[in-house]
């Protein structure tokens, strides 16, 4: 049990080390969430651009095909 408390204390610097670990974890989680939201938004935009119903109607083309 003493080894665990020594590990958590980090020789008296535990409060700074654990705070740095916590802040780093929060930043990484925020970047992950932001990246996933951006991917979902761009995937939806790409799907809208690729929707065949959104393409111009080819029957309105005035060129004659030979």
N, CA, C and O atoms as CSV, one atom per row, in Angstrom:
chain,resi,resn,atom,element,x,y,z
A,1,UNK,N,N,0.833,-1.193,0.000
A,1,UNK,CA,C,0.000,0.000,0.000
A,1,UNK,C,C,0.874,1.251,0.000
A,1,UNK,O,O,0.512,2.276,-0.578
A,2,UNK,N,N,2.008,1.154,0.645
A,2,UNK,CA,C,2.910,2.306,0.717
A,2,UNK,C,C,3.488,2.625,-0.662
A,2,UNK,O,O,3.710,3.792,-0.988
A,3,UNK,N,N,3.729,1.600,-1.463
A,3,UNK,CA,C,4.261,1.825,-2.805
A,3,UNK,C,C,3.246,2.559,-3.685
A,3,UNK,O,O,3.616,3.398,-4.506
A,4,UNK,N,N,1.973,2.234,-3.504
A,4,UNK,CA,C,0.933,2.892,-4.291
A,4,UNK,C,C,0.854,4.367,-3.922
A,4,UNK,O,O,0.796,5.224,-4.804
A,5,UNK,N,N,0.851,4.667,-2.641
A,5,UNK,CA,C,0.783,6.071,-2.228
A,5,UNK,C,C,2.039,6.828,-2.644
A,5,UNK,O,O,1.962,8.016,-2.957
A,6,UNK,N,N,3.197,6.165,-2.653
A,6,UNK,CA,C,4.419,6.808,-3.131
A,6,UNK,C,C,4.326,7.072,-4.627
A,6,UNK,O,O,4.778,8.112,-5.105
A,7,UNK,N,N,3.740,6.133,-5.369
A,7,UNK,CA,C,3.558,6.320,-6.807
A,7,UNK,C,C,2.619,7.491,-7.091
A,7,UNK,O,O,2.898,8.320,-7.957
A,8,UNK,N,N,1.507,7.558,-6.359
A,8,UNK,CA,C,0.537,8.631,-6.558
A,8,UNK,C,C,1.129,9.973,-6.153
A,8,UNK,O,O,0.819,10.992,-6.770
A,9,UNK,N,N,1.960,9.993,-5.147
A,9,UNK,CA,C,2.560,11.235,-4.658
A,9,UNK,C,C,3.682,11.725,-5.570
A,9,UNK,O,O,3.954,12.926,-5.595
A,10,UNK,N,N,4.337,10.848,-6.313
A,10,UNK,CA,C,5.441,11.182,-7.210
A,10,UNK,C,C,6.500,12.034,-6.506
A,10,UNK,O,O,6.976,13.032,-7.048
A,11,UNK,N,N,6.845,11.634,-5.328
A,11,UNK,CA,C,7.913,12.330,-4.607
A,11,UNK,C,C,7.566,13.765,-4.248
A,11,UNK,O,O,8.451,14.620,-4.188
A,12,UNK,N,N,6.308,14.035,-4.013
A,12,UNK,CA,C,5.882,15.369,-3.634
A,12,UNK,C,C,5.385,16.217,-4.807
A,12,UNK,O,O,4.857,17.310,-4.598
A,13,UNK,N,N,5.545,15.736,-6.012
A,13,UNK,CA,C,5.119,16.487,-7.194
A,13,UNK,C,C,3.851,15.919,-7.826
A,13,UNK,O,O,3.492,16.293,-8.942
A,14,UNK,N,N,3.192,15.042,-7.135
A,14,UNK,CA,C,2.022,14.365,-7.679
A,14,UNK,C,C,0.909,15.292,-8.104
A,14,UNK,O,O,0.271,15.068,-9.132
A,15,UNK,N,N,0.664,16.339,-7.321
A,15,UNK,CA,C,-0.430,17.248,-7.677
A,15,UNK,C,C,-0.186,17.924,-9.024
A,15,UNK,O,O,-1.131,18.157,-9.778
A,16,UNK,N,N,1.054,18.235,-9.329
A,16,UNK,CA,C,1.368,18.873,-10.607
A,16,UNK,C,C,1.347,17.861,-11.755
A,16,UNK,O,O,0.863,18.154,-12.848
A,17,UNK,N,N,1.870,16.686,-11.492
A,17,UNK,CA,C,1.931,15.649,-12.525
A,17,UNK,C,C,0.535,15.167,-12.877
A,17,UNK,O,O,0.206,15.053,-14.058
A,18,UNK,N,N,-0.292,14.882,-11.879
A,18,UNK,CA,C,-1.644,14.410,-12.149
A,18,UNK,C,C,-2.491,15.492,-12.805
A,18,UNK,O,O,-3.339,15.191,-13.645
A,19,UNK,N,N,-2.270,16.754,-12.428
A,19,UNK,CA,C,-2.988,17.852,-13.079
A,19,UNK,C,C,-2.584,17.941,-14.558
A,19,UNK,O,O,-3.433,18.164,-15.420
A,20,UNK,N,N,-1.303,17.768,-14.845
A,20,UNK,CA,C,-0.827,17.796,-16.226
A,20,UNK,C,C,-1.398,16.618,-17.013
A,20,UNK,O,O,-1.803,16.781,-18.164
A,21,UNK,N,N,-1.434,15.432,-16.399
A,21,UNK,CA,C,-2.038,14.269,-17.062
A,21,UNK,C,C,-3.521,14.516,-17.341
A,21,UNK,O,O,-4.011,14.206,-18.428
A,22,UNK,N,N,-4.229,15.070,-16.369
A,22,UNK,CA,C,-5.655,15.337,-16.528
A,22,UNK,C,C,-5.921,16.369,-17.622
A,22,UNK,O,O,-6.817,16.189,-18.447
A,23,UNK,N,N,-5.147,17.442,-17.625
A,23,UNK,CA,C,-5.313,18.469,-18.651
A,23,UNK,C,C,-4.991,17.916,-20.037
A,23,UNK,O,O,-5.686,18.217,-21.007
A,24,UNK,N,N,-3.951,17.118,-20.126
A,24,UNK,CA,C,-3.602,16.496,-21.410
A,24,UNK,C,C,-4.713,15.575,-21.892
A,24,UNK,O,O,-5.049,15.576,-23.076
A,25,UNK,N,N,-5.281,14.797,-20.992
A,25,UNK,CA,C,-6.370,13.900,-21.366
A,25,UNK,C,C,-7.585,14.695,-21.842
A,25,UNK,O,O,-8.226,14.310,-22.820
A,26,UNK,N,N,-7.908,15.794,-21.166
A,26,UNK,CA,C,-9.036,16.626,-21.583
A,26,UNK,C,C,-8.806,17.230,-22.969
A,26,UNK,O,O,-9.725,17.276,-23.787
A,27,UNK,N,N,-7.591,17.688,-23.233
A,27,UNK,CA,C,-7.285,18.270,-24.534
A,27,UNK,C,C,-7.385,17.208,-25.625
A,27,UNK,O,O,-7.945,17.464,-26.691
A,28,UNK,N,N,-6.850,16.026,-25.367
A,28,UNK,CA,C,-6.920,14.954,-26.361
A,28,UNK,C,C,-8.358,14.519,-26.631
A,28,UNK,O,O,-8.720,14.244,-27.775
A,29,UNK,N,N,-9.168,14.457,-25.595
A,29,UNK,CA,C,-10.582,14.099,-25.765
A,29,UNK,C,C,-11.304,15.186,-26.554
A,29,UNK,O,O,-12.124,14.883,-27.421
A,30,UNK,N,N,-11.004,16.455,-26.259
A,30,UNK,CA,C,-11.630,17.561,-26.998
A,30,UNK,C,C,-11.238,17.527,-28.470
A,30,UNK,O,O,-12.079,17.768,-29.336
A,31,UNK,N,N,-9.981,17.233,-28.766
A,31,UNK,CA,C,-9.530,17.140,-30.159
A,31,UNK,C,C,-10.217,15.965,-30.855
A,31,UNK,O,O,-10.609,16.080,-32.016
A,32,UNK,N,N,-10.365,14.854,-30.169
A,32,UNK,CA,C,-11.059,13.698,-30.736
A,32,UNK,C,C,-12.510,14.028,-31.059
A,32,UNK,O,O,-12.990,13.709,-32.147
A,33,UNK,N,N,-13.208,14.658,-30.130
A,33,UNK,CA,C,-14.611,15.014,-30.339
A,33,UNK,C,C,-14.736,15.998,-31.494
A,33,UNK,O,O,-15.613,15.850,-32.345
A,34,UNK,N,N,-13.866,17.001,-31.529
A,34,UNK,CA,C,-13.903,17.986,-32.609
A,34,UNK,C,C,-13.635,17.320,-33.961
A,34,UNK,O,O,-14.290,17.642,-34.952
A,35,UNK,N,N,-12.688,16.404,-34.003
A,35,UNK,CA,C,-12.374,15.705,-35.253
A,35,UNK,C,C,-13.542,14.841,-35.720
A,35,UNK,O,O,-13.851,14.815,-36.911
A,36,UNK,N,N,-14.186,14.144,-34.810
A,36,UNK,CA,C,-15.324,13.309,-35.176
A,36,UNK,C,C,-16.497,14.140,-35.666
A,36,UNK,O,O,-17.183,13.750,-36.611
A,37,UNK,N,N,-16.734,15.293,-35.027
A,37,UNK,CA,C,-17.811,16.175,-35.473
A,37,UNK,C,C,-17.505,16.753,-36.850
A,37,UNK,O,O,-18.399,16.858,-37.689
A,38,UNK,N,N,-16.254,17.127,-37.090
A,38,UNK,CA,C,-15.860,17.658,-38.388
A,38,UNK,C,C,-16.012,16.597,-39.472
A,38,UNK,O,O,-16.475,16.889,-40.574
A,39,UNK,N,N,-15.618,15.353,-39.151
A,39,UNK,CA,C,-15.752,14.248,-40.115
A,39,UNK,C,C,-17.216,14.012,-40.452
A,39,UNK,O,O,-17.556,13.829,-41.621
A,40,UNK,N,N,-18.080,14.013,-39.459
A,40,UNK,CA,C,-19.506,13.803,-39.706
A,40,UNK,C,C,-20.074,14.926,-40.564
A,40,UNK,O,O,-20.870,14.679,-41.469
A,41,UNK,N,N,-19.667,16.153,-40.281
A,41,UNK,CA,C,-20.161,17.292,-41.050
A,41,UNK,C,C,-19.681,17.228,-42.505
A,41,UNK,O,O,-20.460,17.472,-43.427
A,42,UNK,N,N,-18.416,16.906,-42.707
A,42,UNK,CA,C,-17.894,16.836,-44.075
A,42,UNK,C,C,-18.438,15.619,-44.822
A,42,UNK,O,O,-18.639,15.685,-46.034
A,43,UNK,N,N,-18.678,14.514,-44.122
A,43,UNK,CA,C,-19.302,13.348,-44.765
A,43,UNK,C,C,-20.713,13.686,-45.234
A,43,UNK,O,O,-21.123,13.283,-46.323
A,44,UNK,N,N,-21.460,14.431,-44.406
A,44,UNK,CA,C,-22.810,14.828,-44.788
A,44,UNK,C,C,-22.767,15.779,-45.981
A,44,UNK,O,O,-23.593,15.677,-46.888
A,45,UNK,N,N,-21.817,16.693,-45.983
A,45,UNK,CA,C,-21.679,17.623,-47.108
A,45,UNK,C,C,-21.312,16.871,-48.388
A,45,UNK,O,O,-21.838,17.177,-49.459
A,46,UNK,N,N,-20.419,15.896,-48.283
A,46,UNK,CA,C,-20.041,15.101,-49.443
A,46,UNK,C,C,-21.230,14.298,-49.962
A,46,UNK,O,O,-21.430,14.198,-51.173
A,47,UNK,N,N,-22.013,13.730,-49.060
A,47,UNK,CA,C,-23.192,12.970,-49.473
A,47,UNK,C,C,-24.181,13.875,-50.193
A,47,UNK,O,O,-24.803,13.458,-51.171
A,48,UNK,N,N,-24.332,15.100,-49.726
A,48,UNK,CA,C,-25.230,16.038,-50.408
A,48,UNK,C,C,-24.708,16.392,-51.793
A,48,UNK,O,O,-25.493,16.553,-52.728
A,49,UNK,N,N,-23.407,16.514,-51.931
A,49,UNK,CA,C,-22.823,16.840,-53.227
A,49,UNK,C,C,-22.919,15.671,-54.203
A,49,UNK,O,O,-23.017,15.882,-55.412
A,50,UNK,N,N,-22.892,14.446,-53.693
A,50,UNK,CA,C,-22.921,13.269,-54.540
A,50,UNK,C,C,-24.327,12.744,-54.802
A,50,UNK,O,O,-24.487,11.772,-55.540
A,51,UNK,N,N,-25.329,13.350,-54.228
A,51,UNK,CA,C,-26.703,12.898,-54.376
A,51,UNK,C,C,-27.105,13.023,-55.846
A,51,UNK,O,O,-27.066,14.124,-56.396
A,52,UNK,N,N,-27.490,11.925,-56.491
A,52,UNK,CA,C,-27.847,11.999,-57.916
A,52,UNK,C,C,-29.083,12.850,-58.164
A,52,UNK,O,O,-29.233,13.393,-59.258
A,53,UNK,N,N,-29.960,12.985,-57.203
A,53,UNK,CA,C,-31.155,13.808,-57.377
A,53,UNK,C,C,-30.798,15.286,-57.428
A,53,UNK,O,O,-31.566,16.092,-57.952
A,54,UNK,N,N,-29.639,15.647,-56.888
A,54,UNK,CA,C,-29.221,17.043,-56.890
A,54,UNK,C,C,-28.522,17.421,-58.190
A,54,UNK,O,O,-28.268,18.600,-58.434
A,55,UNK,N,N,-28.203,16.421,-59.038
A,55,UNK,CA,C,-27.530,16.694,-60.309
A,55,UNK,C,C,-28.517,17.336,-61.277
A,55,UNK,O,O,-29.718,17.077,-61.199
A,56,UNK,N,N,-28.023,18.167,-62.184
A,56,UNK,CA,C,-28.931,18.784,-63.163
A,56,UNK,C,C,-29.555,17.728,-64.073
A,56,UNK,O,O,-28.933,16.709,-64.375
A,57,UNK,N,N,-30.746,17.974,-64.490
A,57,UNK,CA,C,-31.486,17.035,-65.323
A,57,UNK,C,C,-30.862,16.989,-66.720
A,57,UNK,O,O,-30.707,18.026,-67.365
A,58,UNK,N,N,-30.507,15.798,-67.184
A,58,UNK,CA,C,-29.872,15.652,-68.483
A,58,UNK,C,C,-30.862,15.839,-69.620
A,58,UNK,O,O,-30.445,16.115,-70.745
A,59,UNK,N,N,-32.158,15.698,-69.368
A,59,UNK,CA,C,-33.149,15.868,-70.423
A,59,UNK,C,C,-33.271,17.331,-70.840
A,59,UNK,O,O,-33.763,17.626,-71.929
A,60,UNK,N,N,-32.833,18.234,-69.996
A,60,UNK,CA,C,-32.886,19.643,-70.343
A,60,UNK,C,C,-31.694,20.075,-71.162
A,60,UNK,O,O,-31.574,21.247,-71.519
A,61,UNK,N,N,-30.803,19.134,-71.466
A,61,UNK,CA,C,-29.628,19.435,-72.277
A,61,UNK,C,C,-30.078,19.657,-73.723
A,61,UNK,O,O,-30.780,18.820,-74.292
A,62,UNK,N,N,-29.679,20.772,-74.308
A,62,UNK,CA,C,-30.146,21.131,-75.647
A,62,UNK,C,C,-29.286,20.526,-76.760
A,62,UNK,O,O,-29.601,20.685,-77.939
A,63,UNK,N,N,-28.232,19.852,-76.404
A,63,UNK,CA,C,-27.394,19.236,-77.431
A,63,UNK,C,C,-28.064,17.975,-77.940
A,63,UNK,O,O,-28.701,17.255,-77.172
A,64,UNK,N,N,-27.926,17.708,-79.214
A,64,UNK,CA,C,-28.481,16.481,-79.786
A,64,UNK,C,C,-27.401,15.429,-79.829
A,64,UNK,O,O,-26.262,15.699,-80.208
A,65,UNK,N,N,-27.764,14.250,-79.445
A,65,UNK,CA,C,-26.797,13.148,-79.442
A,65,UNK,C,C,-26.897,12.392,-80.740
A,65,UNK,O,O,-28.004,12.105,-81.197
A,66,UNK,N,N,-25.788,12.062,-81.347
A,66,UNK,CA,C,-25.776,11.329,-82.627
A,66,UNK,C,C,-25.293,9.928,-82.413
A,66,UNK,O,O,-25.210,9.151,-83.364
